[in-house]
């Protein structure tokens, strides 16, 4: 058996494959789920223990606790989200509408949010 040449070839190709693997652009939100789903992160630029909130949950009004921060907020294509300065996702307290790819940094502080399918 000539397994040694195979091992040498594998060891030679591993660094090349690692270099050739594309890395995500930090300016863009990562690939996500379905319309009305939203990708949220506690830190700017999609960092810090991010969560994908599925559409079935994102379409409900959310009221983050005082100690939870959202600094990156990205709705999926086909949907949009609204952030509010008041509790209960009342249109009269809407700050703005956020569309895909979202906001990676310098997001306004808000009290509640909700997503919709276009």
N, C-alpha and C positions, 0 to 999 in steps of 0.2 A: 504494500500500500504506500502510496506517495501522498501522505497527508501534510507533510512538512511544506511543500510549495503552496498548498492552499492556505495554511496558517500565515505564511509570509505575505501572500497576496492580500489576505484579509487585514493584516496589520498595516500594510501599506495604504489600503483604501480607506480605512476608518478616519484618519485625519482629513482626507480630501472630502469625504462625505459630510463631515462636521462643518467644514468651511463652506461647502456648497448649499447647506440647508438655509433657506431664507429665514430671516428674523422679522418679526412684526415691526412696523413703523410705529415708534412711540407716539407720534402725532395722531394716529388713528385708533379708534376704539377697536378692541378685538372682535373677531367674528362672533356672532351671538345667536339668538334663537329665532322667534317668530314675531310677526307684527304685534305691537303693543307690549312685547317683553322689553325689559330695560336692564342695562348693565350699570351697577352703581359701585363706587369705590370710595373709601374714607379718605384717601389721599389723592392729590392731583396727578394727572397723567396716567390714569388707570392703574394705580398702585395701592397696596395696603389691604389685602384681604377682600378683594372684590366679590360681588355676588351678582348672579344673573337671576333676576326676578321674572318668573314665567308670566306670560300674558294673562293666564287665569288669575294671578294675584295682582299684577301691575294695574289692571283696570279697576281695582278697588282703591279707595282713598287711603293713603298712608300718612301717618303722623309720626315721624321719627322722634325718638326720645331726646331730651336735652343734651345728653352725653354722646349721642351718635351724630357723626358728621358725614356729610356726603359732599365730596369735592370734585368727583368726576361722575357725570350722569349722562348715559347714552342710550336713547331709545333705538330699537331696531328699525330697519327700513319698513315702510308700510304702516308705521304708527308714529305717534307723537305724545309728548307728555307736557303737562302743565304743572308749574310750581306756584305755591301760594304763600303769602305771608301770614295768613290766618289759618285757624284750625278748620277741619271739615271740608277742604277742597271747594270752598265757595268761590264762584266766578268773580264776585265783587272784590276778592282779595288776591286775584291772580297777579303774579309778578311777570311771568312770561311763558311762552310756549317754547319747548325744546324739541327739535327734530334731529333725525339721524345725520351725522354721526354723534352728535351730542356736544357736551362741554367737558373738556379735559382738565381745565383749571380756571381759577377765579370765578367760581360759581357763587352766585348770591346765596346768602343764608335764607332758608325757607322753613316754613312750619309744617306744610303738608304737600303732597304731590299725588298725581293720578295720571295714568296713561290711557290712550285711546287708539283705536284702529281707524285709519283714514277711510 
